[in-house]
Amino acid sequence: MQPGCDGMLFHPHLLGEFAPQWNPNLRASFTGVTIHHGRPHLTRSILEGVAFQVRAALEDLREAGATWNEIRLIGGGAASPL
């Protein structure tokens, strides 16, 4: 599966969003879904959506002056070879 999931996107706001948008009313969604997408597309789009959301939060922290030497991720997605 190539990056980008053939145009499918996942917005990972299952409980709203608290960083960096701070909007508890946001909800999760898939966009760009077609009949040609399957389980591999769904799975990868979830991993990509979460990764981009983490990146957005880290970029906001960096702009606010935060620094770090190490970032640790946990959960099933963290164990993925992707």
GROMACS elastic network, one bead per residue, 0.5 to 0.9 nm:
[ bonds ]
;  ai    aj funct       b0    kb
    1     4     6  0.86481   500
    1     5     6  0.69033   500
    1     6     6  0.87094   500
    1    40     6  0.72199   500
    1    41     6  0.74160   500
    1    44     6  0.78169   500
    2     5     6  0.62176   500
    2     6     6  0.75658   500
    3     6     6  0.78487   500
    3    44     6  0.80535   500
    3    45     6  0.86350   500
    3    48     6  0.81098   500
    4     7     6  0.58188   500
    4     8     6  0.68916   500
    4     9     6  0.76216   500
    4    41     6  0.88452   500
    4    44     6  0.83761   500
    4    45     6  0.73204   500
    4    48     6  0.78834   500
    5     8     6  0.52885   500
    5     9     6  0.73613   500
    5    37     6  0.82412   500
    5    40     6  0.84199   500
    5    41     6  0.52866   500
    5    42     6  0.79368   500
    5    44     6  0.66885   500
    5    45     6  0.60471   500
    5    48     6  0.88211   500
    6     9     6  0.89410   500
    6    32     6  0.85734   500
    6    37     6  0.78510   500
    6    41     6  0.76742   500
    7    31     6  0.82296   500
    7    32     6  0.57360   500
    7    33     6  0.76336   500
    8    30     6  0.69046   500
    8    31     6  0.57152   500
    8    33     6  0.54566   500
    8    34     6  0.81668   500
    8    37     6  0.79382   500
    8    41     6  0.72070   500
    8    42     6  0.78243   500
    8    45     6  0.65356   500
    9    29     6  0.81388   500
    9    30     6  0.55563   500
    9    31     6  0.52048   500
    9    32     6  0.63702   500
    9    33     6  0.79632   500
    9    42     6  0.85767   500
    9    45     6  0.56360   500
    9    46     6  0.78493   500
    9    48     6  0.81010   500
    9    49     6  0.68153   500
   10    28     6  0.72317   500
   10    29     6  0.57598   500
   10    31     6  0.65416   500
   10    42     6  0.80393   500
   10    45     6  0.54584   500
   10    46     6  0.55483   500
   10    47     6  0.85300   500
   10    48     6  0.76149   500
   10    49     6  0.51242   500
   10    50     6  0.81070   500
   11    14     6  0.84943   500
   11    27     6  0.77039   500
   11    28     6  0.50853   500
   11    29     6  0.52255   500
   11    30     6  0.63961   500
   11    31     6  0.81796   500
   11    45     6  0.88415   500
   11    46     6  0.78851   500
   11    49     6  0.57729   500
   11    50     6  0.77683   500
   11    53     6  0.84251   500
   12    15     6  0.86063   500
   12    16     6  0.85624   500
   12    17     6  0.84311   500
   12    27     6  0.75525   500
   12    29     6  0.71118   500
   12    30     6  0.88622   500
   12    46     6  0.71926   500
   12    49     6  0.59919   500
   12    50     6  0.59154   500
   12    53     6  0.75696   500
   13    17     6  0.55983   500
   13    24     6  0.86911   500
   13    25     6  0.88050   500
   13    26     6  0.58880   500
   13    29     6  0.77443   500
   14    17     6  0.79836   500
   14    26     6  0.79372   500
   14    27     6  0.56137   500
   14    29     6  0.85944   500
   15    18     6  0.88831   500
   15    24     6  0.69774   500
   15    25     6  0.80871   500
   15    26     6  0.76188   500
   15    27     6  0.68507   500
   15    28     6  0.80346   500
   16    22     6  0.81495   500
   16    23     6  0.60990   500
   16    25     6  0.52084   500
   16    27     6  0.55708   500
   16    28     6  0.78411   500
   17    20     6  0.74391   500
   17    21     6  0.62118   500
   17    22     6  0.54657   500
   17    23     6  0.51245   500
   17    24     6  0.53191   500
   17    25     6  0.74970   500
   17    26     6  0.60992   500
   17    27     6  0.80713   500
   18    21     6  0.60756   500
   18    23     6  0.60037   500
   18    24     6  0.65808   500
   19    22     6  0.53824   500
   19    23     6  0.83062   500
   19    53     6  0.83603   500
   19    54     6  0.86534   500
   19    56     6  0.81955   500
   19    57     6  0.57215   500
   19    60     6  0.85730   500
   20    23     6  0.87482   500
   20    53     6  0.81862   500
   20    54     6  0.89776   500
   20    56     6  0.66538   500
   20    57     6  0.50925   500
   20    58     6  0.86477   500
   20    59     6  0.89855   500
   20    60     6  0.66932   500
   20    61     6  0.87745   500
   21    24     6  0.89322   500
   21    57     6  0.87125   500
   23    26     6  0.58663   500
   24    27     6  0.83402   500
   30    33     6  0.68184   500
   30    42     6  0.83851   500
   30    45     6  0.83781   500
   30    46     6  0.88347   500
   33    36     6  0.80301   500
   33    37     6  0.64473   500
   33    42     6  0.89932   500
   34    37     6  0.56222   500
   34    38     6  0.88942   500
   35    38     6  0.78942   500
   37    40     6  0.78547   500
   37    41     6  0.57885   500
   37    42     6  0.75246   500
   38    41     6  0.54004   500
   38    42     6  0.64490   500
   38    43     6  0.88113   500
   39    42     6  0.50269   500
   39    43     6  0.60799   500
   39    44     6  0.85394   500
   40    43     6  0.51440   500
   40    44     6  0.60739   500
   40    45     6  0.83973   500
   41    44     6  0.52789   500
   41    45     6  0.58967   500
   41    46     6  0.85167   500
   42    45     6  0.52046   500
   42    46     6  0.62509   500
   42    47     6  0.88283   500
   43    46     6  0.53004   500
   43    47     6  0.65143   500
   43    48     6  0.87563   500
   44    47     6  0.50831   500
   44    48     6  0.60479   500
   44    49     6  0.84208   500
   44    82     6  0.86172   500
   45    49     6  0.58274   500
   45    50     6  0.84658   500
   46    49     6  0.51036   500
   46    50     6  0.61839   500
   46    51     6  0.84919   500
   47    50     6  0.53502   500
   47    51     6  0.60914   500
   47    52     6  0.86553   500
   47    77     6  0.64901   500
   47    80     6  0.89404   500
   47    82     6  0.82984   500
   48    51     6  0.50059   500
   48    52     6  0.60812   500
   48    53     6  0.85332   500
   49    52     6  0.52775   500
   49    53     6  0.62358   500
   49    54     6  0.87316   500
   50    53     6  0.50695   500
   50    54     6  0.62277   500
   50    55     6  0.86021   500
   50    77     6  0.89356   500
   51    54     6  0.51451   500
   51    55     6  0.61785   500
   51    56     6  0.86816   500
   52    56     6  0.61411   500
   52    57     6  0.86775   500
   53    56     6  0.50740   500
   53    57     6  0.63502   500
   53    58     6  0.86882   500
   54    57     6  0.51700   500
   54    58     6  0.62109   500
   54    59     6  0.86431   500
   55    58     6  0.50413   500
   55    59     6  0.60952   500
   55    60     6  0.86376   500
   56    59     6  0.51345   500
   56    60     6  0.63231   500
   56    61     6  0.87108   500
   57    60     6  0.51831   500
   57    61     6  0.62789   500
   57    62     6  0.86924   500
   58    62     6  0.61112   500
   58    63     6  0.85950   500
   58    66     6  0.87863   500
   59    62     6  0.50141   500
   59    63     6  0.61754   500
   59    64     6  0.86071   500
   60    63     6  0.50838   500
   60    64     6  0.62594   500
   60    65     6  0.88308   500
   60    66     6  0.88475   500
   61    64     6  0.50225   500
   61    65     6  0.64944   500
   61    66     6  0.53700   500
   61    67     6  0.79168   500
   62    65     6  0.51114   500
   62    67     6  0.63718   500
   63    66     6  0.73154   500
   68    71     6  0.73917   500
   72    78     6  0.87983   500
   73    77     6  0.84420   500
   73    78     6  0.56369   500
   73    79     6  0.88506   500
   74    77     6  0.74937   500
   74    78     6  0.53900   500
   74    79     6  0.77644   500
   75    78     6  0.54772   500
   75    79     6  0.69808   500
   76    79     6  0.53673   500
   76    80     6  0.68762   500
   77    80     6  0.52662   500
   77    81     6  0.87619   500
   77    82     6  0.84214   500
   78    81     6  0.82536   500
   78    82     6  0.86618   500
   79    82     6  0.85107   500
